[in-house]
């Protein structure tokens, strides 16, 4: 019989090795799933994980990694701060939507004026929009003790309805022949968020994601607030005694994660998506939860995890067209990854001991 | 708007139907939380139940077999959560979220090719003279069997929790797992059973959506019903009978909102569609602001991992 023994300190080796182990296990289980769907598992894994990086068409896919990875990393960095402190913002998808709506609305108010100030204004409006949406669960938690998980989640469904209403109502393109959706933001030069270097896929969303990684690293390792966040998560009672204000921490963590999700939304609306539409959101807010955990809630880990997760999106898209693999299989695959990660995590906190039955 | 266009009798009748999915999922989650486990994967288990039930009902032509399959599907998925949280001691919040994300993907995958199909319809229960009663008959006594089974389930759960030894053990495990362990109760086994029961209930709730309420299969069709079921448990302050009350309240809200849309209220449909979620938030705020009592109501061991060696 196997017995678990708690380690005095989490194992450093396993803390880094478990994400790798989880990825390997997911590839095996995912391969079995692909085989069950009647696809060649080896080919599927190769198309998803190898081809986008190293095949002869990789020049086309590599920029895609930066385009799609930006929003995921940006959102995950914000979420990770709260998760570390035990504050569960699960509604990033809603904050992402609100960021896109507010950013687009701020820009479209000036259409068709051309000015270099419009894009920065939209970015600020987007961040504030996402932040405001995250303030609802934050203030309700601080004031009434309401569970932030449920409130932030309910607000995702509210935001989706709001998005639908905006794309057929207030923000609808008056010259759009009655189709739902806003004016094209990527084609109006004042609001466009184009590639910064041709052929790289790098846009402002990716740049701000990298800045967020650096800022989060500095905050967590060099700043008292970062120390308080870590303390609140690891030892809430000790944190209380050492003068950490849990209410302030709740507001701060939700504000930052909301603002970052809002930023991701506005960069996506002005760049890769190009406009506000009913189905503008594609679940980045939820996938970012997986990214945050896979990256061990560590900024650098999240950067790597975000790129890996983007690989499953980009490679998954190729697998869809080349092998006829349904996109839902990729979604299940991503969920599986989180499962395995949480499962093998036991290795970093506990030691496995073999023991004979009957010995107490 | 023409309020007289709303048939209030029909509205009350459809309230019973609208409440059933969240009632089933909610009463299951209540049992899980009573055992001290917080499973946030209700949405994932519901949607998995919805497609399992739908696929099997279509294949066999028998909705009853579909419901059994849905319960099994939900329970199997829940046990995955159980293994991770009880044996591998993973974080319950994160694992529950993983369950939902995985369930949404898995159900979309299983549901390929089931879109646009009509499931075999569940027969209405014929209660003879009761069904023919004026006014009350159509409201209370002309539904399918699951509506009544769901209500009966609430009664059974209430009875077991309040009046039996098994219920006592379950509550002890949820309140103080260390003490229950010291008394010789198998904490992990009790919790696994509760988790499987919760999963089966959520699966039934999902299948009720895809087989009776909607009835068809679309990706992501639970649309937050699982989360509302979680809110329901908070609303009910962990009391079985209040889950029934809450489910009727939320079911009523959903039905009223749909009726108002149909009656052509001057508010755009999107804003009416938001209302069940907003009501859920408002109810959560009211319940949590009465802090003293709500805090006492939650099982003391809720969400904390338990490991015998300490």
Interface residues (C-beta under 8 A of the other chain):
Chain A: X3 X4 X5 X6 X37 X88 X90 X136 X140 X144 X145 X146 X147 X149 X150 X151 X153 X154 X155 X156 X157 X158 X161 X162 X164 X165 X169 X286 X287 X289 X290 X293 X326 X327 X328 X329 X330 X331 X332 X333 X334 X335 X336 X338 X339 X342 X343 X344 X345 X346 X349 X350
Chain B: X40 X80 X83 X84 X88 X89 X90 X91 X93 X94 X95 X97 X98 X99 X101 X102 X103 X104 X105 X106 X108 X109 X111 X112 X219 X223 X224 X227 X228 X230 X231 X234 X268 X270 X271 X273 X274 X277 X278 X280 X281 X284 X285 X288 X289 X291 X294 X307 X309 X310
